[in-house]
Amino acid sequence: MKRLAGIAALLSGLLAPPDAMALATAVRLAADETVRLDGALQETAWQRAAALDALRQSQPVPGARASQRTVLRLAYDETQLFIAVEAFDAEPDGIVARQMQRDSELFFDDHVTIVLDPHGRGREGYLFRVNPVGARTDAIIFEGQGEDFDWDGRWRAAARRHADGWTVEIAIPFTTLSLDPQATTWGVNVERRIARHNERVRLAGDLRETPISSLADTLPLTGIRVVSPGLGLRLEPYLVLRETRDHEGGTGGSELTPGMDAFYQLTPAVTAGLTINTDFAEVEVDEQRVNLTRFPLFFPEKREFFLQDTALFRFAGLGQSPLPFFSRRIGLDRNGNPVDIDLGGKLSGRRDRLAFGTLGARVAAGPNTPAATLGVARAVYELTSALSAGVIGTLGDPRADREAHTLGADLQYRTTDFLGAGRAFDAEAWWQDTATEGAPGGSAYGFAFNYPNIGLVANARFNHIDEHYDPALGFVFQAGIREVRGELGYWLRPAGYDAVIPQFDWAVRERLDGGLEYVLYNPEVYVENSAGDFVFPELRFERERLFEAFEILPGIVIPPGDYRHNRVLLSAGTSRDRALSVEVSAQAGEYFTGQRRDYEVEFLWQPHQRYNLGVEYEIADVDLREGRFIVRIVQTRLNINFNTRLALNLTAQHDNVSERLGVNGRLRWTFAEHQDLYLVVNHEAGTFDSDFRALQTETIAKLGLSVAL
């Protein structure tokens, strides 16, 4: 089911050329004017602000008139940007709002999305989304349209439902945004979703294949003059009380730890950050997985300090491997266990065409890791509106007490009017070199292109990774290889369907020391109707050569040899617009010396905005000559929302390989704006030989404050 993320990205991540656009303007508040965030829109400033209401459908009928009227207004004062949206609705009882928690998935609710490009360059921006009960989520926009929802910005919103629909007011401090004081024109766009019609309407860019995050489609926004957003200093002190208990060893203890994050805007476009005695107690736990591959697992970054300005450190459009810098290498060991960060700092921002970011940290010694000083620097220069060049460098090795560095350079090209045909096209080329004390150095290079449009869909990527390539602060699945992979398909939209995409995927990987290692041929068809239900059949023809024995699980060793896997896969699911949605997948076929069958089912029940329940169950049934095993993984999530400021999240995960049950409970109370109290319980139990016993428990209370000057 995770594989469907790539299809979802395709359907929501394509570009289109901008329409002929009018200008949006923001009105400045008088010295004695204020905006009270209550969703009522009673201030006189909103009467003076220009009303933008020429929204058109992007779905289901691109360019068609919206079924309901939507009005956008903008205003600002010395420190904040204010946004008001009136979402009129002739059937207010049909409004859908199933989410209430901060950073929950609002995509399937009625909602409004605001996109801002403060630099007006179409490269980096911000996304803010609010539903009719005031639930919020946000994202950084990178590389013109990419979305990173792990980012959490400082902003406020208030929504109100009424007989004519619903309204929302938003306040975004200028200190939340990276600004160019010289920029006279921003970019802005708004999208509204009307869930019961599966309808989306936008102010600009009305093509279905264009995501709302596409900065190329924003309206020019004028009238904003940011002189000084205040002192630009934000202090975030916190106090953490942690109690741990090892039930088997009979040991335990408690600890009270202070810490602080500080952020200072040297200019509206340049921010310095400092973290002292860093703690990430409130971070969501990683998914529990069982690795049945020969390669390391990749887990995403979730810690806020490293997510700030994360887009600046992205390199060459690479998603997971080979990455010159991966922030989870700092403050986490290879098993994902936290290692103390005594001190960390960063500097990031933009000046004219140059975007840059630096990050450094002093990491304390852990049970299996030495103390280390680690750092990374990244710079990207915009050569033209479509072409940019960048460099990156890292220093330090968190794995051992030795010197190490990585250097890299990349070139990226992105356009929404390829060859003047109004089609999207992007390409990148990159190079990296690594050096580690006491070990041979290595390099890697590659290039890729992507042509993502309705009609022809095509992409390809080539990577060459030396045997001794070793990014000490990065991530790589496998070194010593040369690989090429790609996709070729055609996106059709017959009546009643949002997407019918027949596609052929392929991949070839060979070892640099000689020999073909892996070949994939993968014909598939993705079909999604206008309601959002989908079916996705696939055929996978694979050839894999093992040069060394592979221990897939303890005691089960697959010998070297040349293997062929022919498998059939089928995935299907109902739209998450429904209160109860279901996704299922199954695959069966050859696997090394035997057969493998995989099944996965996921239920999501959202009967009310105050609670929702998700259950996911996976089975891998592998029958080999060397032995048979069945892997079972179950995950359950229960979210209880008392209101938009108080939420309880409960997660339970278990797999029958480690025979460990992990339970995580997190209560977050935002008792004042940007002031939070977290209560967290992490409990681990073993189910060895059907004997359930507690292993360890961690209880945490964290009080976090925030003061902006």
C-alpha positions, 0 to 999 in steps of 0.5 A: 500500500505504501507503493501507492504513494508514488501514484498519489504523488503523480496525480497531485504533483504535476505542473501546468502553465500559468493563466493570464493573471490579474494582480492581487493586492493587500491593504495596509491596516491603519495604526489604530486598526486591529484584526480580531481572529474570530472568523466573523470578518467584522473589521473595517479593514476587510471592507476596504480590502479588495475582494478576489472571487474569480475562482474556477474549477480545477476538478471535476471540470477544469475551467468551469464555474464554481458551484459555490462562491468563494472570496479572498481578502488580504491585509497586513500591518507591521508584523503580520499578514492577515487573510480572510476567506468567505466560503459561501455554501447553499447547503451548509449542512453538507459541509464535511469537517472530520478533522480537528487536530493540528497537522491532521490530514485535511485533504479530504475535508472541506477546506481552504488552502493558501499558497504564498511565494514571498520572494516571487521567484516561483521556487520556494514558498509556503502552504497553509490549510484550514477546515471549517472547524479551524483545524490547521496544517501547513507545509514548506513548498520546495523546488517550485511545487514539492510539499513538505508537511512535516514543517510546522510554522507559527501562525493562527487561524479561526473558522466559523460556520454559519447559515451561509457557509463558513469563513476563516481568518488567518494571521501569519507573522512575517517572522514565520516567512523567509522574506526578501525585503527588496521584493515588491511582488509576492505570489498568492493562490487559494484553493477551496475544496467542496467535499460532497461534490469532490470539487476544487476551485482555485483563484489561478491555475485551473488544470486538474494536473496542476497542484495548488502548491505550483508556485508557477500558477500564483497570482502576483500579489502587490502592496505589501511592504515589510519594513521591520517585523519586530526585533525578529527574536524568538525564544522557546525554552522548555522543561522536560521531566522524564522517568524511565523504568527497565522492568526486566532489570528492575532499574529506573530513574527520573531526570529534570532537564531544561533546554531552549531553542532560539531563532533570530532573524538577522534580516527578513530573509536570513534566520539564525537558530540555536538549540541547547540541550535539545529534546524531542520528547513530543516527536511521533514514533517511527513505524514498526517494520520488518526488513525483508530486503538486503538494504537499510530501511529509510525513515523520514525526519520528524524533529522540528528543529531539523525541519525548519528550512528543510527545503534548503538542504534538498539536493538534486531532487533525490528522494532517499538515496544517495543523499549527501545529507540526511538529518537523522544522522544527527542525534539518532543512532542507527536504530533510531534511538535518541543521542543527546545534542548538547548544542546545535546551530544553523543559519539559513536564508536567501539574498537575491538569487542565492539561497543558503543554509548551514547547520552544525551540532555537537552530539554527546557520546551514546551507548554505541556512538562517540561524541562528535561535531557535525555540520553541513552547508548548502548553497543554490544560485538561481541562474535563470528562472528555470535553471539553478546550480548548487553545492553542498558539503558535510563534515564529521562522522557520527559513527566513529571518532574520525574525520569525514566529509562529503562534497557535492554539486548539482544542476536543476532545470524546471519549466512549465512551458517546455519547448513553448508547448505549455508542458511541464519538464524538469531535469537534474544532474549531480555529482558527489565525493566522499572521504573518510579517515582511514578508508578509501574515498568514493564518488557518485554521479547521476542525472534524471528527467521527468515529463509529468503531464496529462497525456504522455507521462515519462521519467528516467534516472541514472545513478553511478555509485562507487564501491567506496562511496560513503556519505557519513552524514548521508544515506545510501541503499547500496554502493558499488552499483550502476543503475537506471530506472524509468516509467513510461505511461499515458494519462487518460481522463474518460468521462466518470474517471479522474485517471486511467494510466496504463504504464510500464516501469523498468529498472536495471542494476549492475555491480561495478565489479562485474555482473548484472544484479537486478532487472525489473519489467513492470506493466501496470494500470492505475484507474481512479473514478471521479469519486476517488475510488481506485484499482491498481493491477500490476505484473512484476517480472524480476530477475535478481542475482545474489552474489553473496548469501542473504540471511533474510531472517535469522537462521534462513539463508538464501544461497547465492544464485540467479533467481527469477520472480514473476508476481501478480499484484492488485491494490484497490481502495475506497475514497477517504471522502467516506466516513469509513474507507478501506484499502487492500492489496495482495500479491503472489508469485515466485520468490528466490527458491520458493513462493511468496504471498503478501496481503495488506488491509487498512481501515480508516474510520472517521465518524466524527471530527472528535475521534478517528480510528485507523487499523493496518494489518500486513502479512508476508507468507514466504515459503522457501526451500531454506524454510518457511516463515510468516511475518505479521505486522499490525498497527492501530491508531486512535486520535481523540480531539477534545477541541483544536487545542487539546488532542490525545493520540494513541498508537500500538504496533506489534510484529511477530519477528521481534515479538515486541509490542510498542504503545505510544500515548501523547497528549498535547495541550496548547494552553495558549498560542505557541505554549504547549504541554505534552504528556507522553508515555512510551511502553514496550512489552514482549510477547515471547513464546506467548508470554506477555511481559513488560520490558520498559516504560518511559513517561515524559512531561514537557512544558514548552513556551514561546516568546517572540520579540 
